[in-house]
């Protein structure tokens, strides 16, 4: 008998799990065909239905036999924790995370200054006839686009614009986008506002298992294992279904994983008819308590209080329309906590009249929930916090949750130094996102120590560059020192050279900064971030034509600093008119950046609006993220004097 469980429990299936992935053969074949044949395919279904598993263990293996297309790795919108995002300020995190997951071998510097369209084009191949090979690109967990505050609206919009631009420019690009059904309309509206023709959109709904498919899920992996559960597949599905016509895929895996461990032992005094229902009760009850304890810990709730709430709200006879979410609270519990219960497969949600409604994923859960011992939730041993959960929380814009999760990961990492280093790196990035620069530098310094103990020069160099970036403007000498130290770890690295040039620029050494960028680009002329930064500097120095040559070579749409530099250079050399809408966009995007505010002020002064330009110049002098370089202050003072 095999001792390794053929069930994955609460985690999704991965590509390596193809041999134990059952019950979705028809869906995998149909979705693979849609992906190949259509421009944009949207895979949708409720939480826990198995969208990620279908992509990784079903569709990708289905496509492996095909030699007529280039299949990219599954894309994600949450970037990896071990990259210090402060090293690349002012980027679209959605675009960066997606391209980093599609092209993991590319350097962050190449990715940071690239558009989706540009990087797909650069990596596209041709067949033996010289024709473009179709590119199949998937994006999983697209729900992250629709979570978080309105402050991220511009990132969402620009991300959608880039996807649409890429599909319009490359007819050989086929997108597969996975999203929860509750966000299906949001996704389609976002894409269509960006210009996606509705005829290009194809939908593929993924539903829970039918009883026959669920029996395949149980019996398929058990063949040739000699496990007693193999003979009970039909009874197990009937027991879990309890009269439902659909079986929740996540709960089925969780129960099967538990029964694999305990079923052979059984209860010596019970016959099979009694043993199976009791075993299912234990598996479901344990899942409830562990999940409630994990969510309570993550959100600062008392486990027993959360378990009591869950039992009272969902253990009784359900409302006909489910439990409807309120504006901030759902039955006196914060909405964020209730949504987390959906993520751990205790609830499923749909939308009715624009509002979310919650219910249990399986009716068989209700008697288990009704009998929950709420006090036991306080002592149950739940899973260790996972770094990917912290990454997802950060990508969703929930920085407080991301910080709590990453702190727990760092605390419990023990001897796992790579995980500890990545968690400290993410904590630095979270602090950076919250505007706590000193705290961000402290976490990055801790990560430097951890990765340094592993001899990981790549991470050490990247983190030193991030610390150097953080100190630009406030401790310029220290910033230059840190970046020179980064170059000793990564000699000749274009990424670090670009950051060093940025620090020298802020130190007032403009010509030295441009010389470093010239040198970096002479070694690697296809580094978008270096080209972009040089273009900005040249625009500030009134060298408009070479500035435009640089800026027109890169994707600057998501970068307020580069957009402002482009308009400044364009206005300087061509006296181009800037529309009122563009003026507002430039001002709104400037934030508290001294260089960006000054560029916008100069554009408006050239437009003849001296008063507004003077006000923006004054803001530029007072700005702190980052402050205005010393050598540009005279220009700001000139504008302030009108």
N, C-alpha and C positions, 0 to 999 in steps of 0.2 A: 504493500500500500504506500502511495506517495505521502510524504509528510508535509509537503509544501502546499499551502492552500491555493486552489485555482480560482479563488474569488478575491476581488480587490477591495472589498469593504467600502469605506466611505470615499476613497479617492477615485478619480476618473481612470479609465483605461488609457494606456499609452500604446505607442506603436509596437513596442516589444511584447504586448499582451495579445497580439492578434490570435494566437492559438487558443486562447481561453475566452475569446470574445464571441458570444453566440446570441442568436435571436434577432439580429439586425442585418442579415445577408441581403434581404430584398431592399431595405432602405439604403444600405451602403452602395449597392449597384446602381440604384436609381439616382442617388445624389451625385455619385461620381459622373454619371452620364450628363446630368443637368449642368454640372460644373464645367465639363468639357464643351458643352454645346451652347451655353448662354453667356452673355456678357457679365451679368451680376446675378448671383443666386443667393437668396437669403434663407438660411436655415434657422427656423424658430421653434420654440417649445418652452414649456415651463421650466423652472429651476429643478435640477435633479433628473430630468428626463433622459440625459445622456448625450447632449450635443457634442461636448468635448470628446467623449469616448467614441462616438460614431466617427468623428473626424479622424482621430488619431489611430484607432484600432480597426476601423471599418473602411473608410474612404481611402486613406493613404495607401494601405496595402492593395486595395482594389486598383489603384492607379499605377502601382509599381511595375506591373507588367506592360504598361504603355510606354513606348519609346518616342512617341511623337509630341511630347510636351515636357516642359520644365516645371516641376512641382516645387514650390518654395516651402521652407519650414512653416509650420503653423504660426501665424502672426499673433501678437498680443499687444495690448495697449498699456500694460503695466511694465515699466522698464525694470531691469534686474537691480537688486539692492546693492550689489557690489560696485556699481558705477556712481561716482560722486557727481551728482547733477550740477553742483555749484561750479564745476570746472567748465561747464558750457552754459552760461547764463543766457536768458532771453531766447530760448528755443521753445518750439511747440512740443510738449512732452508726449502727446499722442503720436505725432509723426515720428519723433525720435525713437520711441519704444517700438513702433511697428517696424520701421526699417532695420533697427538693431536685431529684431527677432527674425525678420526675413533674410537678412544678410549678416549672420553672426560672425563671419570671418572678416568683415570690413571694420576698419578702425572707427572709433567714435567721431574722430575729426572729419572723416569722409562723409559719415552719415549726417552729422550735425548740420552741415551746410548744403545738404542735398534735398531735392524734392522727391516725392514718390515717383513722379514721372521720370525724373532724371536718373535716379538710381536703378529703376527697372530697365530703362533704356541701356545704361552702361553695362548691366549684367546680362542683357538679352543675348541669346545665341541664335545661330542659323543652322539649318540642316545641310545635307550635302549638295542640295540644289541652290543654296544661298537664300532660301526663304526663311523668314523669322519662325522660330520654334514657339508654339503657344506657351504662355506663362500662366500657370495656375497658382493663384495666391489666395490664401484663406486668412481671415481675421476672426479670432475666437473672442468670446466674452465682450462683445461690443457694447454691452450694457454700461460699461464704465464711462462711455461718452455722455450718458444722460444722468449721471449721479453728480453730486457736488453742487457748488454755488454757481450763480450766474456770472461770476468773475471769469469762469472758464469758457463762456460762450464764444469768444473770439477764437480760442483754440479749436473748439468744436467746429465752428464754421469754416475755418481755414483748413482743417483736416478733411472735412467733406469736400471742399473745393479741390483739394489736391487729389483725392480719390477720383473725382469726376474728371478732372483734367487728365489724369493718367489713363483712364479708360477711353476718353475721347481721342487721345493722341495715339494710343496703341490698341488696335483692334485685335491683337493677339493676346491681350491681357484679359484673363477671366477671373473675376473675384467671387469668392464664397465667403459670406459674412454670417456669423452665428450670433444670435441675439435672443433674449427671452421674449416670448410672445407679447408681454405687456409693453415692451418698447418697440414692437414691430412698426407701428404707425409712426412713432417718433423717428425711427431710422429712415423710413421711406420719405417722410417729409423733409428731413435734413438733406438727404441726397437729392431730392427733386428741387429743393430751393437752390442747391448748388448747380443745378442744370442737368441732372441726370434724366434722360428721357424715360418715361414710365415703361415704355416698351422693352427697355433693357433689363427690367427688374423681374425676376422669377422667384416665387416663394416655394419653400419646401417645409411643410409642418412635420414636426417629430412628436409623436404621441407616446403615451405610456404603453407597456407591453399588453398585448392580448394574452389570455391565459395560455394559449398554445405556444406563443413565443416565449412566455415566462418559463414554461416547462423546458424548452430548449436551453434557456439560460442556466437552469439548474442542472439538467441531466448532461448537457454537452460537455462541460469541463470535467465531469465526474467519470466519464467513460474510461475504463482501464485503470481507475484508481483503487478499486476495491473498497471504496468508502460506502458505509451503510446508507448514507443519505441518498445515494443514487436510486435506490428502490423506492424512495419516498418523494420523488420530485413532484408527482401529480398531487399528492396529499398536501405537500408543503405549499404549493401554489394555491390550492383551494383554501388552505388555512389562512394564508396571508391575504388572499383576495376577499374572503369573508362575504361573498356575494357580489363584490364589485366586478364590473366587466373589464376593468383595466388594473394592471399591477404596476406600482411605482418602481421604476428601475433602480433608483438609489436605495430604497428600503430593501428591495430584494437582494441586492449585493450585500448590504449590511447584515441581514439575517443569515444569508448563506455563509458568509464569512464566520459568523459566530457559531453556527451549527456545525461547520466543518471541525471546529476545535472541540466541541463538547458532545456532539451526537454519539460518537462511538462509546463514550463512557456511560451516557444515559443515566437514568435513575433505576437502580436495580429492582425496585419494588413496583415499578410502573410498567404497564404494557405499552406497546407502540401507540395505541390510540390516545393514551393520556400523555405520553412523553412529548409528542410533537407540539401540541398546543402549549404545553408548559414551556418548552424550549423556545418557541416563538415569543411567548410572553416575556421571558427573561431577556431575549435578544433585543426586543423593542424597548423594554423598560430600561435596560442598560444604555441603549442608544439615547433615549430621552434624557436620562440623568447626566450622562457624559456631555451631551451637547448643551444642555441647559447650564451646566457648570462652566463650560468653556466660554459660552456667550456672556454669562454673568461676570466672569473674571475679566474678559476683554472690555466690558462696558462699565465696570465699577459697580455692578449690582450685587446684592446678596443672592447667592445661589438658591437658598431655600425660599426667598421671597419670589424670585423669578419662577421657580418650580411651582409654587403655590398659585401664582397668577396663571401660568400655563394650564394647570389642572382645572382651575375654576372657569377659565374662558373656553377651553377646548375639550375638557373632559365630559362636559354635560351634553345634552342633546343640542345639536347645532342649530343656529339660526338658518332660516330657509335661504337667505342670501349670503351666508357666511359672516365673517366679522369684518366690518368696514373700517378702513384706516381713517383716523381723524387728521386735522391739520398738523398737529404736533404730537398728539398722543393717540394711542389706540387702546381703549379700555384702561386708561390711566398709565400706560407704559409708553416711554419714548418710542417714536416710530423707528428710529435707527436700530433699537434693540429688537423690535418685532421683525424688521427686515433681515436682521442677522439670523433669526430663527429659520427664515426661509433658506438662507445660505447653508445652514447645517442640516437641511432636509427634514425639519420638523413641521414646516408649513409650506404650502404652495399658494401662489397669489395669481389673481387675474384682475382685469379692470372692468368696472361697470359704472357708467355715467361719469367717467373721468377719475374715478376713485378706486384705490386698490382694495380687494377683498381677499381675506385669508381663510383657509380651511386646512384641515389635516390632509396629508397626501394619500392616506389610506384609511378607510373606515375602521379597519382592524386595530388601528392605533387608539381609538377612543376608549375602550375599556382599560387599556394599559395606562393611558393618561389619567383616567378617573381614579386609578388605584395608586398613583405615584406617591411615594414617600418623600415629601418635599425636603425634610431634614436630611435625607440621604444625599441630596444634591450637594450639600456642603462638604461632605467627606469623600465623595466619589473621586476616583483618580481619572482625570480627563487627559486627552492627548496633549503633548507638549505643543506650545504655540509654534506655528509654522511661518517661516520667513515669507513664503509666497502670499500668505494672508496679509502680512504687513505691506507687501508690495502693492497688493490689490487695493487695500485701504488708502494708501498714498495716491494711487492712480485715480481713485474715486473722489479724491479731494477731502477725505476725512483724516486730517493730519493728527488730530488728538488720538483717534483709534490707532492709526499707523504707529504713532509714538509708543503707545502702551504695548502694542504687539511686538514691536521691534525691541523695546526694552526687555520684555519677557524673554524673547529669543536670546538676546545677548546674555541675560542673567543665567539662563538654563543651558547655554551652549556647552559648558564644561570644557572638555578637552578638544572639542570640535572647533579648532581655530579658524578655518575658513568661514564657517557659519558665524562665529563671533565677529570676525572682521567685517563680514558683509552687513551684519546687523548694526554695528557701530557706524559703518559708512552710511547706511540708510538713515540712522538717527541724525547724522550730520546733514543729510539732504533735507530731512523733515524740518530740522531747526532752521536751515537756510530758507525753506519755503515759508516759515513763520516769521522771518525777519530777524531771527536771533543769531547774528553772525558770529559772535564770540563763542556761543555754545556750539554752533556748527563746526567751527575750527577745532574745538576741543574733541568732539566726537571723531572728526577726521584724523586728528593727531593720534587718538587711541587706535583707530583702524590702521594707521601707519605702523604703529608698534606691533600690532598683531600680525599684519601681513609681512612686516620686516622679519619677524621671528621665523616665518616660513620661507624666507629668501625669495619672496614674490616681488621682484623688482617692478613688474608691470603695474601692479596695484599700488605699490609705494609711490612710484613716479606719478601716477594719475592723481593720487590723493595729495601729494605735495603740490601738484599744479592747482588742485582745488583750493587748498589752503592759501596758496599764493594769490589766486583770484579773489578770495574773500578779503584779503588784506589790501587789495588795490584801492587807493584813494584814502584809506585811513592810516595804514602803515606801509607806505610805498617802498621804503628801503627793505623792510622785512618781506614784502611781497616779492621783490626782485631776488632776494636771497633764497627764498623758498623755491622759486622757479628755477634758479640756477642749480639748486640741489636736485630738483626733479630731473634736470638734464643730465646729471651724473648717473641717475638711475636709468634713464632712457636716452642715451646719447643720440643726438641727431633727430630726435622725435619731433615731427612737425607740429603735433598737438601742443607739446610743451613750449616749443619755440614761439608758437602763436600767442600762447598765454604770456610768455616773457615779453614779447613785443607789446602786448596790451599794457603790462605793468610799466614798461619803460615809457610808453606814451603818456600814461597818467603821471609819471615822474617828471614830465616836461622834456623828455629826450626824444622828440618826435623823429628826427632823422635816424637815430639809432634804432628806433622801433621799426621804421620802414625798411632799413637795411637788413634787419633780421628776417622780416617777412620776404624781402626779395631773395635772400639766401635760401630760406625754406622752400620757396616756390621754384627756385632754380633746381632744387633737388627733387621736388615732387610738385609739378605744376598743376596737378589735379586735386588739390586740397581745398575744398570750397570754403572752409572756415577761415583759412589764411587769406584767400582771395577777397572774401567779404570784409574782413577786418582792414585789409589794406585799402580797399575801396572807401570805407568810412573815413579812414585817416586822410586820404587824399582829398576827399570832399571837404573835410574841415580845413585843409590847407589851401583851399580854392583851386586845386588842380582838378578841375571838373571833368575834362575829357578822359584822362586815365582812370579817374574814379568811376565814371560810367562804364568804361570797358571792363573793369573788375566786377562791378555790381551787376551788370547785365549777364555775367557768366554764371551767376549762382542764384539759388533760391532765397530771396530775401523777404518774401511775402509775410512770413511769420515773425520777422524781426523788426520791431519798431525802430531800433537804432539804424538798421540798414535802409528801411523805407524812408526815414527822414533824411539820411545821407543821399539817397538816390534823388529825392525831390530837390534837395539843396543843389546837388551837382547839375541836375537838369535845368533848374531855374537859373543857375549861374552861367551856364554855357549857351543855353538856348532861349532864355527868358520865357520858358513854358508857363502857361497859366495853370494854377492849382485851383481846382474847384473848391467851393465851400465845404462840400461833404468830405473831400480829402483833407482839408485843413482840420476839420473836427476830428477825423480819424487819427491824424498825426498827433494832435494835442492829447486825445484820449489815450493813445498808446504810449505817450512819453512817461507817464508815471512820475517817479521821483528820480529819474535819470538825468544828471546834469548835462551830459553830452547830447542826449536826444532833445531835451528841452531847448538847448541852445541852437541846434540845427533847425528845429521848427521855428524858433524865433527869427532866425536868419531868413528862412523861407518867407515868413509873413512880412518881414521888413522889405524884402525884395518885391513883395506883392503890394507894398505901399501902406501896410497896416502897422504903423510905427508904435501906436499905443499898446496893442496886443503883444507885439514883439517885445516891447520893453518889459511888460509884465512877465512874459515867459522867461526872458533873460534874467530877471530878478529871481524867479523860481529856480533857474538853472544854477545860479550862484549858491543858493541855499540847499540844493538837492544833496542827498546822501547815498543813493543807491543806483549807480555810484556817483561820487561827487564830480564836479567839473575839474578836468585837468588844469593845472596852474597856468599853462601856456595859452589856454583858451579864455582865461578870465578877462583879459583886456578886450576881447571881442564882445563879451557879455556886457562889460561896463560901457562900451561904446553904444550898444543898443539901448541900455538903460538910460543913457543920457539923451536919447532920441536925436 
